[in-house]
Amino acid sequence: MHCLLLSMPQGWEWIIILIVILLVFGGKKIPELMKGIGKGIKGFKDGMKNIEDDIKSEE
């Protein structure tokens, strides 16, 4: 059975999601939100690289 909660949004569903985000955060807060998400992703990648380097140095 196909589970609707696990499927990715398509087409018009993305438009509705974007409208809801605009209504909730407002146009001025979205750049700050994206900047924070970008910093979080960069921090995660840096942490993963450090772990990989530690594993390689132990070998």
C-alpha positions in Angstrom: 0.0 0.0 0.0 1.3 3.4 -1.0 1.9 5.7 2.0 1.0 9.3 1.2 3.0 10.7 4.1 6.3 9.4 2.8 6.0 10.5 -0.8 7.7 13.7 -2.0 5.6 16.7 -2.8 5.0 17.3 -6.5 4.1 20.3 -8.7 1.4 22.4 -7.1 2.1 21.0 -3.6 5.5 22.8 -3.7 3.7 26.1 -4.5 1.3 25.6 -1.5 4.3 24.8 0.8 6.1 28.0 -0.4 3.0 30.1 0.2 2.6 28.7 3.7 6.3 29.4 4.4 5.9 33.0 3.2 2.8 33.5 5.4 4.5 32.0 8.5 7.9 33.7 8.2 7.2 36.7 6.1 9.4 37.9 3.2 12.1 39.5 5.4 12.7 36.5 7.6 13.3 34.0 4.8 16.8 35.1 3.9 17.8 34.8 7.5 16.2 31.4 7.7 18.1 30.2 4.6 21.4 31.6 5.9 20.9 29.7 9.2 20.1 26.5 7.3 23.2 27.0 5.1 25.4 27.5 8.2 24.0 24.4 9.8 24.7 22.3 6.7 28.2 23.6 6.4 28.8 22.8 10.1 27.5 19.3 9.6 29.8 18.7 6.5 32.8 20.1 8.4 32.0 17.8 11.3 31.7 14.8 9.0 35.1 15.7 7.4 36.7 15.9 10.8 35.4 12.5 11.7 36.7 11.0 8.5 40.1 12.6 9.0 40.2 11.2 12.6 39.4 7.7 11.3 42.0 7.9 8.6 44.7 9.1 11.0 44.0 6.2 13.4 44.7 3.6 10.6 
